[in-house]
Amino acid sequence: MRKLLDFLVRKRHWFLFVLLEIVSLMLIYRNNAYQRNIIFSSANVLTGHISSVSGYVTSYLDLHEINKELLERNGQLEMKLLELQDRLDMMMADTLTFTGFAPDSTEQFPYSFVLAEVVNNSVSHLSNYITVNKGRKDGIAPDMGVVSERGVVGIVSTVADKFSVIIPLLNPKSRLSCKVLGSSYFGSLSWNGRNTHYANLEELPRHVEFQKGDTIVTSGYSSVFPAGLIVGTVSDFEKQHDDNFFSLEVELATDFQSLNNVRIIKNYNQAEQRRVEQEARRND
Amino acid sequence: MINLLRGLIYFVVLVLIQVLILNNIHFLRVATPFLYLYFIIKMPVGTSRDVVVLSSFLIGLVIDMFSNTPGMHAAACTLAGFIREPLIRFFMGKDLPEGIYPSYKTFGYGGFFRYVFTFVIIHHVTLFLIESLTLFDPLFLAIRIGASVVTTTLLICTIEAFNIETQKSGD
């Protein structure tokens, strides 16, 4: 008995080693099962604040580029405004069509957005995550869509009081329903883990017509993103093994390596759409 | 007491360097240096093995919290910390005086380099294997491991050459 105890005390580092490995593996397992543990992620208070300080400093370094992007975007929107105003004027002038143009009072645009700053961002891992400085207190909830000035970024996964973690397109867990602009057939976009500038759009029916350089946009079927947000452009394509579907290589519009400001999109109808869809599935 | 304080300083400084600077470096998109291993490498020879294993686990866990990889670094570091003692014995023999810090002076240039290199390899292979369980691509994995091992080893050996502590103790 004494010898056994002696042995156990002498070899205690073995037990400690096994115990700690089990703890680590449990953490890994839980993480892969679902991204809900806030304590051990960059959304917790201490790591979040340290990261936000460093994010605050580094955000200055990219100001020039961001400024240029904003100007460009501003210009585009101004053009759009002019175009719409022009069309409105035409309709005002043509009184016959204008009376019929009164908007339907029951129809509202169900989306709004919250601006957020990126405080932590990874692009080099196989599973990448982005942390932003807005959380539950700002009305953020899981499954909201996130976009940058250039295009789609990802989907909110974990939310704490002041921070939230986004699963970007650069994560094998993210799947996004997309279509080629101008057609209505959709496929699902996923990342292959190699290049941060490219992702693959798969399961696109073979008879869809497109060319290299065509724009890929969100399909709007998922209740996360409104339809028509830019995701990227077609850079290459090939037929899949069974020959009935195309697999497209998409050059992503968002530059994940220099991401600073993002918009988180709220959809007021999301909960309701979810509920109806679940009910339909249950009744099926 | 001095060892504890010294360890704490190493811990905080290396974690900050790792999460604020090095985690953002992806040379050619494959190599990321993990300098924080320097903390485990520089612990005094003859520290009890459970202390080494426990502190390795802790530094891994802290790195995990910052880089959103719960458990991965912790698992790899615990293993690396566990085999540290046998590794030193294997390269340096049993007749090392207790309490000395591993460095060029105490281990010799070749000895220290071999020790660091093997240590880094074991840690990186574990880390990258765990990370790529979700998405398997052997060639890309091998490239990533190789490139990261080289950058980490080079960085650690360079830092060691400029470490003020080691140079002072030589006077």
Interface residues (C-beta under 8 A of the other chain):
Chain A: R12 H13 L16 F17 L20 E21 V23 S24 L25 M26 L27 I28 Y29 R30 N31 N32 N37 F40 S41 S42 N44 T47 I50 S51 S54 N120 S122 V123 S124 H125 L126 S127 Y129 T131 V165 P172 G193 R194 N195 T196
Chain B: V19 L20 N23 H26 R29 T32 S48 R49 D50 V52 V53 L54 F57 G60 L61 D64 M65 F66 S67 N68 T69 P70 G71 M72 A74 A75 T78 L79 F82 I130 E131 S132 T134 L135 D137 F140
